[in-house]
Amino acid sequence: MVIDEAYVLNDDLYGKQVLDTIVEKVQGTPYDDIAVLLLGYEDKMTDMLNKQNPGLKRRFPLDFAFRFEDFTDDQLRKVFDKECRNKG
């Protein structure tokens, strides 16, 4: 399951219920394979993990988070140039 902008679940009771359910479902039951990806801006995700169900932070430790750096201007220029060449 992929939840983009997961930090919005930090805003209301419904979001809290969703996060509590996720924590319950990823308890680590043997032979129960589940993958959950929580995506969002690092500062907002950190805030959510610190404020919500304590089990959430244990199951999604920030030390194991994948962080994707923004493209540099030069990298974006190369992508743009390549796309322009491909489109003709």
Biopython code that builds the backbone (N, CA, C, O; Angstrom):
import numpy as np
from Bio.PDB.StructureBuilder import StructureBuilder

atoms = [
    (1, "MET", "N", (0.850, -1.154, 0.000)),
    (1, "MET", "CA", (0.000, 0.000, 0.000)),
    (1, "MET", "C", (0.906, 1.230, 0.000)),
    (1, "MET", "O", (1.879, 1.296, 0.751)),
    (2, "VAL", "N", (0.578, 2.191, -0.840)),
    (2, "VAL", "CA", (1.334, 3.436, -0.914)),
    (2, "VAL", "C", (0.399, 4.580, -0.535)),
    (2, "VAL", "O", (-0.674, 4.737, -1.118)),
    (3, "ILE", "N", (0.817, 5.373, 0.443)),
    (3, "ILE", "CA", (0.023, 6.528, 0.867)),
    (3, "ILE", "C", (0.865, 7.772, 0.624)),
    (3, "ILE", "O", (1.808, 8.054, 1.363)),
    (4, "ASP", "N", (0.510, 8.514, -0.424)),
    (4, "ASP", "CA", (1.220, 9.751, -0.736)),
    (4, "ASP", "C", (0.668, 10.869, 0.144)),
    (4, "ASP", "O", (-0.513, 10.878, 0.491)),
    (5, "GLU", "N", (1.529, 11.797, 0.494)),
    (5, "GLU", "CA", (1.177, 12.898, 1.399)),
    (5, "GLU", "C", (0.551, 12.354, 2.683)),
    (5, "GLU", "O", (-0.472, 12.850, 3.155)),
    (6, "ALA", "N", (1.190, 11.325, 3.233)),
    (6, "ALA", "CA", (0.670, 10.634, 4.417)),
    (6, "ALA", "C", (0.511, 11.565, 5.614)),
    (6, "ALA", "O", (-0.290, 11.293, 6.508)),
    (7, "TYR", "N", (1.257, 12.645, 5.638)),
    (7, "TYR", "CA", (1.191, 13.575, 6.777)),
    (7, "TYR", "C", (-0.188, 14.202, 6.939)),
    (7, "TYR", "O", (-0.505, 14.695, 8.021)),
    (8, "VAL", "N", (-1.024, 14.198, 5.891)),
    (8, "VAL", "CA", (-2.373, 14.753, 6.054)),
    (8, "VAL", "C", (-3.207, 13.906, 7.012)),
    (8, "VAL", "O", (-4.226, 14.367, 7.526)),
    (9, "LEU", "N", (-2.777, 12.674, 7.250)),
    (9, "LEU", "CA", (-3.486, 11.822, 8.208)),
    (9, "LEU", "C", (-3.264, 12.291, 9.642)),
    (9, "LEU", "O", (-3.880, 11.772, 10.572)),
    (10, "ASN", "N", (-2.399, 13.256, 9.813)),
    (10, "ASN", "CA", (-2.077, 13.806, 11.129)),
    (10, "ASN", "C", (-3.086, 14.861, 11.564)),
    (10, "ASN", "O", (-3.034, 15.333, 12.700)),
    (11, "ASP", "N", (-4.010, 15.237, 10.668)),
    (11, "ASP", "CA", (-4.819, 16.429, 10.897)),
    (11, "ASP", "C", (-6.147, 16.233, 11.614)),
    (11, "ASP", "O", (-6.670, 17.180, 12.200)),
    (12, "ASP", "N", (-6.704, 15.027, 11.581)),
    (12, "ASP", "CA", (-8.036, 14.889, 12.167)),
    (12, "ASP", "C", (-8.248, 13.488, 12.750)),
    (12, "ASP", "O", (-7.367, 12.631, 12.683)),
    (13, "LEU", "N", (-9.422, 13.281, 13.315)),
    (13, "LEU", "CA", (-9.744, 12.001, 13.952)),
    (13, "LEU", "C", (-9.738, 10.859, 12.939)),
    (13, "LEU", "O", (-9.258, 9.765, 13.237)),
    (14, "TYR", "N", (-10.274, 11.110, 11.733)),
    (14, "TYR", "CA", (-10.280, 10.067, 10.701)),
    (14, "TYR", "C", (-8.854, 9.633, 10.383)),
    (14, "TYR", "O", (-8.580, 8.438, 10.280)),
    (15, "GLY", "N", (-7.949, 10.585, 10.229)),
    (15, "GLY", "CA", (-6.552, 10.266, 9.949)),
    (15, "GLY", "C", (-5.929, 9.456, 11.067)),
    (15, "GLY", "O", (-5.175, 8.517, 10.814)),
    (16, "LYS", "N", (-6.243, 9.817, 12.306)),
    (16, "LYS", "CA", (-5.722, 9.067, 13.451)),
    (16, "LYS", "C", (-6.218, 7.626, 13.407)),
    (16, "LYS", "O", (-5.461, 6.698, 13.689)),
    (17, "GLN", "N", (-7.477, 7.440, 13.056)),
    (17, "GLN", "CA", (-8.029, 6.082, 12.960)),
    (17, "GLN", "C", (-7.333, 5.284, 11.856)),
    (17, "GLN", "O", (-7.057, 4.096, 12.023)),
    (18, "VAL", "N", (-7.053, 5.936, 10.740)),
    (18, "VAL", "CA", (-6.342, 5.268, 9.643)),
    (18, "VAL", "C", (-4.959, 4.836, 10.112)),
    (18, "VAL", "O", (-4.553, 3.697, 9.884)),
    (19, "LEU", "N", (-4.235, 5.739, 10.765)),
    (19, "LEU", "CA", (-2.885, 5.421, 11.237)),
    (19, "LEU", "C", (-2.914, 4.325, 12.300)),
    (19, "LEU", "O", (-2.053, 3.445, 12.304)),
    (20, "ASP", "N", (-3.886, 4.371, 13.189)),
    (20, "ASP", "CA", (-4.010, 3.313, 14.200)),
    (20, "ASP", "C", (-4.261, 1.956, 13.541)),
    (20, "ASP", "O", (-3.733, 0.938, 13.989)),
    (21, "THR", "N", (-5.061, 1.944, 12.487)),
    (21, "THR", "CA", (-5.333, 0.700, 11.761)),
    (21, "THR", "C", (-4.073, 0.188, 11.078)),
    (21, "THR", "O", (-3.808, -1.014, 11.083)),
    (22, "ILE", "N", (-3.298, 1.090, 10.492)),
    (22, "ILE", "CA", (-2.036, 0.688, 9.855)),
    (22, "ILE", "C", (-1.108, 0.063, 10.887)),
    (22, "ILE", "O", (-0.516, -0.987, 10.635)),
    (23, "VAL", "N", (-0.979, 0.695, 12.038)),
    (23, "VAL", "CA", (-0.123, 0.153, 13.104)),
    (23, "VAL", "C", (-0.599, -1.242, 13.487)),
    (23, "VAL", "O", (0.208, -2.156, 13.653)),
    (24, "GLU", "N", (-1.898, -1.400, 13.624)),
    (24, "GLU", "CA", (-2.457, -2.706, 13.997)),
    (24, "GLU", "C", (-2.148, -3.770, 12.939)),
    (24, "GLU", "O", (-1.855, -4.916, 13.279)),
    (25, "LYS", "N", (-2.211, -3.397, 11.673)),
    (25, "LYS", "CA", (-2.038, -4.370, 10.585)),
    (25, "LYS", "C", (-0.578, -4.720, 10.310)),
    (25, "LYS", "O", (-0.301, -5.761, 9.714)),
    (26, "VAL", "N", (0.346, -3.883, 10.724)),
    (26, "VAL", "CA", (1.770, -4.172, 10.467)),
    (26, "VAL", "C", (2.472, -4.626, 11.747)),
    (26, "VAL", "O", (3.639, -4.304, 11.972)),
    (27, "GLN", "N", (1.767, -5.360, 12.563)),
    (27, "GLN", "CA", (2.307, -5.839, 13.836)),
    (27, "GLN", "C", (3.422, -6.856, 13.662)),
    (27, "GLN", "O", (4.141, -7.148, 14.617)),
    (28, "GLY", "N", (3.580, -7.396, 12.470)),
    (28, "GLY", "CA", (4.625, -8.391, 12.275)),
    (28, "GLY", "C", (4.140, -9.807, 12.489)),
    (28, "GLY", "O", (4.898, -10.660, 12.951)),
    (29, "THR", "N", (2.891, -10.069, 12.162)),
    (29, "THR", "CA", (2.347, -11.416, 12.268)),
    (29, "THR", "C", (3.117, -12.340, 11.324)),
    (29, "THR", "O", (3.266, -12.024, 10.144)),
    (30, "PRO", "N", (3.607, -13.473, 11.825)),
    (30, "PRO", "CA", (4.360, -14.393, 10.963)),
    (30, "PRO", "C", (3.570, -14.776, 9.712)),
    (30, "PRO", "O", (2.372, -15.050, 9.776)),
    (31, "TYR", "N", (4.264, -14.791, 8.578)),
    (31, "TYR", "CA", (3.716, -15.176, 7.272)),
    (31, "TYR", "C", (2.673, -14.202, 6.741)),
    (31, "TYR", "O", (1.990, -14.502, 5.762)),
    (32, "ASP", "N", (2.544, -13.073, 7.355)),
    (32, "ASP", "CA", (1.579, -12.069, 6.913)),
    (32, "ASP", "C", (2.361, -10.925, 6.275)),
    (32, "ASP", "O", (2.688, -9.938, 6.934)),
    (33, "ASP", "N", (2.656, -11.073, 4.989)),
    (33, "ASP", "CA", (3.474, -10.085, 4.290)),
    (33, "ASP", "C", (2.640, -8.880, 3.897)),
    (33, "ASP", "O", (1.610, -9.008, 3.236)),
    (34, "ILE", "N", (3.095, -7.718, 4.310)),
    (34, "ILE", "CA", (2.428, -6.473, 3.945)),
    (34, "ILE", "C", (3.501, -5.398, 3.797)),
    (34, "ILE", "O", (4.443, -5.319, 4.586)),
    (35, "ALA", "N", (3.335, -4.591, 2.791)),
    (35, "ALA", "CA", (4.262, -3.476, 2.575)),
    (35, "ALA", "C", (3.458, -2.186, 2.587)),
    (35, "ALA", "O", (2.456, -2.056, 1.884)),
    (36, "VAL", "N", (3.905, -1.248, 3.386)),
    (36, "VAL", "CA", (3.248, 0.052, 3.475)),
    (36, "VAL", "C", (4.315, 1.115, 3.272)),
    (36, "VAL", "O", (5.322, 1.141, 3.979)),
    (37, "LEU", "N", (4.086, 1.988, 2.305)),
    (37, "LEU", "CA", (4.990, 3.107, 2.049)),
    (37, "LEU", "C", (4.258, 4.389, 2.400)),
    (37, "LEU", "O", (3.197, 4.683, 1.850)),
    (38, "LEU", "N", (4.831, 5.146, 3.317)),
    (38, "LEU", "CA", (4.278, 6.442, 3.686)),
    (38, "LEU", "C", (5.159, 7.499, 3.033)),
    (38, "LEU", "O", (6.347, 7.599, 3.339)),
    (39, "LEU", "N", (4.578, 8.285, 2.135)),
    (39, "LEU", "CA", (5.339, 9.269, 1.381)),
    (39, "LEU", "C", (4.953, 10.671, 1.813)),
    (39, "LEU", "O", (3.802, 10.931, 2.165)),
    (40, "GLY", "N", (5.929, 11.575, 1.782)),
    (40, "GLY", "CA", (5.635, 12.964, 2.093)),
    (40, "GLY", "C", (6.885, 13.761, 2.364)),
    (40, "GLY", "O", (7.991, 13.223, 2.403)),
    (41, "TYR", "N", (6.694, 15.046, 2.550)),
    (41, "TYR", "CA", (7.809, 15.939, 2.856)),
    (41, "TYR", "C", (8.400, 15.560, 4.209)),
    (41, "TYR", "O", (7.675, 15.291, 5.167)),
    (42, "GLU", "N", (9.723, 15.543, 4.270)),
    (42, "GLU", "CA", (10.409, 15.018, 5.454)),
    (42, "GLU", "C", (9.986, 15.713, 6.747)),
    (42, "GLU", "O", (9.727, 15.046, 7.748)),
    (43, "ASP", "N", (9.915, 17.034, 6.739)),
    (43, "ASP", "CA", (9.572, 17.741, 7.978)),
    (43, "ASP", "C", (8.155, 17.411, 8.444)),
    (43, "ASP", "O", (7.913, 17.250, 9.640)),
    (44, "LYS", "N", (7.227, 17.313, 7.502)),
    (44, "LYS", "CA", (5.842, 17.002, 7.860)),
    (44, "LYS", "C", (5.693, 15.545, 8.305)),
    (44, "LYS", "O", (4.909, 15.242, 9.205)),
    (45, "MET", "N", (6.449, 14.650, 7.671)),
    (45, "MET", "CA", (6.403, 13.239, 8.067)),
    (45, "MET", "C", (6.992, 13.059, 9.468)),
    (45, "MET", "O", (6.453, 12.309, 10.282)),
    (46, "THR", "N", (8.094, 13.746, 9.741)),
    (46, "THR", "CA", (8.718, 13.674, 11.067)),
    (46, "THR", "C", (7.743, 14.154, 12.132)),
    (46, "THR", "O", (7.605, 13.530, 13.185)),
    (47, "ASP", "N", (7.068, 15.263, 11.856)),
    (47, "ASP", "CA", (6.085, 15.805, 12.791)),
    (47, "ASP", "C", (4.963, 14.796, 13.038)),
    (47, "ASP", "O", (4.559, 14.576, 14.180)),
    (48, "MET", "N", (4.464, 14.185, 11.965)),
    (48, "MET", "CA", (3.389, 13.205, 12.101)),
    (48, "MET", "C", (3.845, 12.006, 12.931)),
    (48, "MET", "O", (3.134, 11.568, 13.836)),
    (49, "LEU", "N", (5.028, 11.478, 12.622)),
    (49, "LEU", "CA", (5.512, 10.295, 13.337)),
    (49, "LEU", "C", (5.753, 10.593, 14.815)),
    (49, "LEU", "O", (5.605, 9.707, 15.657)),
    (50, "ASN", "N", (6.121, 11.824, 15.134)),
    (50, "ASN", "CA", (6.367, 12.195, 16.528)),
    (50, "ASN", "C", (5.083, 12.448, 17.308)),
    (50, "ASN", "O", (5.070, 12.307, 18.531)),
    (51, "LYS", "N", (4.006, 12.819, 16.624)),
    (51, "LYS", "CA", (2.777, 13.208, 17.317)),
    (51, "LYS", "C", (1.722, 12.110, 17.387)),
    (51, "LYS", "O", (0.847, 12.155, 18.252)),
    (52, "GLN", "N", (1.789, 11.135, 16.503)),
    (52, "GLN", "CA", (0.735, 10.130, 16.420)),
    (52, "GLN", "C", (1.030, 8.926, 17.301)),
    (52, "GLN", "O", (1.916, 8.955, 18.156)),
    (53, "ASN", "N", (0.279, 7.889, 17.073)),
    (53, "ASN", "CA", (0.406, 6.612, 17.765)),
    (53, "ASN", "C", (1.887, 6.240, 17.908)),
    (53, "ASN", "O", (2.590, 6.157, 16.901)),
    (54, "PRO", "N", (2.376, 6.015, 19.136)),
    (54, "PRO", "CA", (3.798, 5.692, 19.332)),
    (54, "PRO", "C", (4.245, 4.465, 18.539)),
    (54, "PRO", "O", (5.415, 4.358, 18.171)),
    (55, "GLY", "N", (3.332, 3.548, 18.276)),
    (55, "GLY", "CA", (3.663, 2.365, 17.494)),
    (55, "GLY", "C", (4.017, 2.707, 16.058)),
    (55, "GLY", "O", (4.767, 1.978, 15.408)),
    (56, "LEU", "N", (3.484, 3.807, 15.565)),
    (56, "LEU", "CA", (3.767, 4.226, 14.193)),
    (56, "LEU", "C", (5.247, 4.554, 14.032)),
    (56, "LEU", "O", (5.879, 4.138, 13.061)),
    (57, "LYS", "N", (5.788, 5.287, 14.968)),
    (57, "LYS", "CA", (7.204, 5.669, 14.905)),
    (57, "LYS", "C", (8.107, 4.439, 15.029)),
    (57, "LYS", "O", (9.170, 4.385, 14.411)),
    (58, "ARG", "N", (7.691, 3.465, 15.817)),
    (58, "ARG", "CA", (8.493, 2.240, 15.950)),
    (58, "ARG", "C", (8.455, 1.400, 14.675)),
    (58, "ARG", "O", (9.438, 0.741, 14.334)),
    (59, "ARG", "N", (7.344, 1.422, 13.984)),
    (59, "ARG", "CA", (7.213, 0.609, 12.774)),
    (59, "ARG", "C", (7.742, 1.307, 11.525)),
    (59, "ARG", "O", (8.036, 0.656, 10.523)),
    (60, "PHE", "N", (7.861, 2.612, 11.585)),
    (60, "PHE", "CA", (8.388, 3.395, 10.470)),
    (60, "PHE", "C", (9.508, 4.304, 10.982)),
    (60, "PHE", "O", (9.376, 5.527, 10.954)),
    (61, "PRO", "N", (10.605, 3.712, 11.447)),
    (61, "PRO", "CA", (11.688, 4.526, 12.017)),
    (61, "PRO", "C", (12.351, 5.400, 10.952)),
    (61, "PRO", "O", (12.655, 4.939, 9.852)),
    (62, "LEU", "N", (12.566, 6.648, 11.293)),
    (62, "LEU", "CA", (13.166, 7.592, 10.349)),
    (62, "LEU", "C", (14.584, 7.197, 9.959)),
    (62, "LEU", "O", (15.062, 7.588, 8.894)),
    (63, "ASP", "N", (15.261, 6.428, 10.806)),
    (63, "ASP", "CA", (16.617, 5.981, 10.470)),
    (63, "ASP", "C", (16.633, 5.099, 9.227)),
    (63, "ASP", "O", (17.667, 4.974, 8.571)),
    (64, "PHE", "N", (15.503, 4.489, 8.898)),
    (64, "PHE", "CA", (15.426, 3.598, 7.744)),
    (64, "PHE", "C", (14.661, 4.214, 6.576)),
    (64, "PHE", "O", (14.366, 3.530, 5.596)),
    (65, "ALA", "N", (14.341, 5.490, 6.676)),
    (65, "ALA", "CA", (13.580, 6.153, 5.613)),
    (65, "ALA", "C", (14.444, 6.349, 4.369)),
    (65, "ALA", "O", (15.644, 6.604, 4.461)),
    (66, "PHE", "N", (13.813, 6.226, 3.218)),
    (66, "PHE", "CA", (14.470, 6.573, 1.960)),
    (66, "PHE", "C", (14.265, 8.062, 1.743)),
    (66, "PHE", "O", (13.143, 8.563, 1.816)),
    (67, "ARG", "N", (15.337, 8.750, 1.482)),
    (67, "ARG", "CA", (15.259, 10.189, 1.230)),
    (67, "ARG", "C", (15.718, 10.460, -0.196)),
    (67, "ARG", "O", (16.800, 10.040, -0.606)),
    (68, "PHE", "N", (14.891, 11.158, -0.934)),
    (68, "PHE", "CA", (15.209, 11.491, -2.314)),
    (68, "PHE", "C", (15.465, 12.991, -2.392)),
    (68, "PHE", "O", (14.570, 13.805, -2.162)),
    (69, "GLU", "N", (16.683, 13.330, -2.715)),
    (69, "GLU", "CA", (17.063, 14.735, -2.814)),
    (69, "GLU", "C", (16.429, 15.364, -4.053)),
    (69, "GLU", "O", (16.165, 14.682, -5.043)),
    (70, "ASP", "N", (16.190, 16.667, -3.982)),
    (70, "ASP", "CA", (15.677, 17.393, -5.137)),
    (70, "ASP", "C", (16.722, 17.410, -6.244)),
    (70, "ASP", "O", (17.924, 17.361, -5.985)),
    (71, "PHE", "N", (16.241, 17.482, -7.485)),
    (71, "PHE", "CA", (17.158, 17.630, -8.605)),
    (71, "PHE", "C", (17.828, 18.996, -8.541)),
    (71, "PHE", "O", (17.228, 19.972, -8.091)),
    (72, "THR", "N", (19.069, 19.056, -8.992)),
    (72, "THR", "CA", (19.747, 20.347, -9.126)),
    (72, "THR", "C", (19.263, 20.996, -10.419)),
    (72, "THR", "O", (18.641, 20.340, -11.255)),
    (73, "ASP", "N", (19.551, 22.284, -10.579)),
    (73, "ASP", "CA", (19.187, 22.968, -11.822)),
    (73, "ASP", "C", (19.831, 22.287, -13.025)),
    (73, "ASP", "O", (19.194, 22.135, -14.068)),
    (74, "ASP", "N", (21.085, 21.879, -12.885)),
    (74, "ASP", "CA", (21.793, 21.227, -13.984)),
    (74, "ASP", "C", (21.141, 19.887, -14.337)),
    (74, "ASP", "O", (20.993, 19.560, -15.515)),
    (75, "GLN", "N", (20.757, 19.123, -13.336)),
    (75, "GLN", "CA", (20.091, 17.843, -13.593)),
    (75, "GLN", "C", (18.748, 18.052, -14.293)),
    (75, "GLN", "O", (18.406, 17.319, -15.221)),
    (76, "LEU", "N", (17.994, 19.050, -13.846)),
    (76, "LEU", "CA", (16.710, 19.338, -14.484)),
    (76, "LEU", "C", (16.896, 19.766, -15.934)),
    (76, "LEU", "O", (16.114, 19.384, -16.804)),
    (77, "ARG", "N", (17.924, 20.552, -16.189)),
    (77, "ARG", "CA", (18.220, 20.994, -17.550)),
    (77, "ARG", "C", (18.524, 19.788, -18.448)),
    (77, "ARG", "O", (18.068, 19.727, -19.590)),
    (78, "LYS", "N", (19.295, 18.834, -17.924)),
    (78, "LYS", "CA", (19.627, 17.631, -18.697)),
    (78, "LYS", "C", (18.381, 16.797, -18.981)),
    (78, "LYS", "O", (18.220, 16.280, -20.087)),
    (79, "VAL", "N", (17.516, 16.665, -18.009)),
    (79, "VAL", "CA", (16.265, 15.926, -18.212)),
    (79, "VAL", "C", (15.423, 16.622, -19.275)),
    (79, "VAL", "O", (14.886, 15.976, -20.175)),
    (80, "PHE", "N", (15.314, 17.932, -19.165)),
    (80, "PHE", "CA", (14.533, 18.710, -20.131)),
    (80, "PHE", "C", (15.105, 18.559, -21.537)),
    (80, "PHE", "O", (14.365, 18.313, -22.490)),
    (81, "ASP", "N", (16.423, 18.707, -21.663)),
    (81, "ASP", "CA", (17.079, 18.570, -22.974)),
    (81, "ASP", "C", (16.833, 17.183, -23.562)),
    (81, "ASP", "O", (16.540, 17.052, -24.751)),
    (82, "LYS", "N", (16.950, 16.161, -22.739)),
    (82, "LYS", "CA", (16.738, 14.785, -23.208)),
    (82, "LYS", "C", (15.299, 14.588, -23.680)),
    (82, "LYS", "O", (15.063, 13.988, -24.729)),
    (83, "GLU", "N", (14.347, 15.090, -22.913)),
    (83, "GLU", "CA", (12.937, 14.969, -23.294)),
    (83, "GLU", "C", (12.657, 15.712, -24.597)),
    (83, "GLU", "O", (11.910, 15.223, -25.444)),
    (84, "CYS", "N", (13.250, 16.885, -24.757)),
    (84, "CYS", "CA", (13.064, 17.652, -25.997)),
    (84, "CYS", "C", (13.624, 16.883, -27.193)),
    (84, "CYS", "O", (13.000, 16.843, -28.253)),
    (85, "ARG", "N", (14.792, 16.276, -27.026)),
    (85, "ARG", "CA", (15.389, 15.487, -28.112)),
    (85, "ARG", "C", (14.515, 14.273, -28.437)),
    (85, "ARG", "O", (14.328, 13.935, -29.605)),
    (86, "ASN", "N", (13.991, 13.630, -27.414)),
    (86, "ASN", "CA", (13.148, 12.447, -27.627)),
    (86, "ASN", "C", (11.825, 12.788, -28.318)),
    (86, "ASN", "O", (11.292, 11.982, -29.080)),
    (87, "LYS", "N", (11.310, 13.964, -28.052)),
    (87, "LYS", "CA", (10.028, 14.382, -28.643)),
    (87, "LYS", "C", (10.213, 14.963, -30.039)),
    (87, "LYS", "O", (9.253, 15.105, -30.796)),
    (88, "GLY", "N", (11.462, 15.299, -30.371)),
    (88, "GLY", "CA", (11.758, 15.831, -31.710)),
    (88, "GLY", "C", (11.505, 17.269, -31.757)),
    (88, "GLY", "O", (11.696, 17.895, -32.799)),
]
sb = StructureBuilder()
sb.init_structure("model")
sb.init_model(0)
sb.init_chain("A")
sb.init_seg("    ")
for serial, (resi, resn, name, xyz) in enumerate(atoms, 1):
    if name == "N":
        sb.init_residue(resn, " ", resi, " ")
    sb.init_atom(name, np.array(xyz, "f"), 0.0, 1.0, " ", f" {name:<3s}", serial, name[0])
structure = sb.get_structure()
